[in-house]
């Protein structure tokens, strides 16, 4: 992809990665991704903000063929998909100064072995003049690494937000269309940002006093009308959960499935929305998105050698790691001769700090008493949602 102007002073550089399907050997990328870098030209100085994943270095280097001189290279984040090409850019421009914060400097030196004399560190709120353009650096810690910062171009009211507010999306156009980008943006939030909800709220508050006419993230399209993504993040991170139960489940011989079907119907009858995922086929990103605003999680599992099915262990660990704003959790399922399901899954979901509602475990095929217990669980969930003002 060629460099593309956003406005006279700012050019979108970097690479669109149409074919990448997995991030960090973990996160599925159904829409690909991009590694955005931004060239900011002032009347006296020129700065490049971030680089690209080393796999796409050739694309960035071709774009830089039109840049004879670079005064500053700004590193907003030390993760390799943005910083990995810094050594090559610094080698191409020996006059360039690498601008970052002290924590990022430490990480960049540890990961990329950049010489100390190439750095200039900046404090939170410090400015850097390019002549008629002023860069103000804004610390945005824990979105999603501790050293992350953004760059605000004061005269243009443009925020280069790094990973914050981004999306894993490859597209040929520059700007975000709300109805297209929101799904990917929520997925990106769910998979990457959600564990840091408290920091996100604080960082959003930190941006409140700025006039922001455009947001340029390090992944995905540019927001020319940024209010909708800021409002979405406020809702996802700080708003109340919804009247929704997420049921990730697996059933080996049909017993657990019968209980999941009964709970789904019982909750629907009580006015509670249900989103359920069969873990034999479900996409983890879709589950993460569903967890963003779920008030309750109910994991359905059979016993495997007395413990929960391994796929439900994975999803319980995921929920505990992502730490959505869930208020209530429970477990349903079946077992043969013995079970340690509650002990194992309960420990994995403990980081949620959610209230554990009475689990329902059937020995063998669920009988009438087991199904009555499922109905009682649905009653409890509906009552808890009502008490919380969600139903």
Secondary structure, DSSP 8 states (H G I E B T S, - for coil): ---EEEETTEEEEEEEESS--EETTTEE-TT-EEEEEEEEE-SS-EEEE----GGGHHHHHHHGGG----SEEE-S--SHHHHTTHHHHHHH-TT-EEEE-HHHHHHHHHHH---GGGEEE--TT-EEE-SS-EEEEEE-TTSSSTT-EEEEETTTTEEEEETTT------SSSB--HHHHHHHHHHHIIIIIGGGHHHHHHHHHHHTTS--SEEEESSS-BBSSTHHHHHHHHHHHHS--EEEEEEEE--SSSHHHHHHHHHHHHHHHTT-EEEEEETTT--HHHHHHHHTTEEEEEEEEEEETTEE-HHHHHHHHHHHHH--S--EEEEEEEESS---HHHHHHHHHGGG--EE---EEEESS--HHHHHHHHHHHHHHHHHHHHTT--
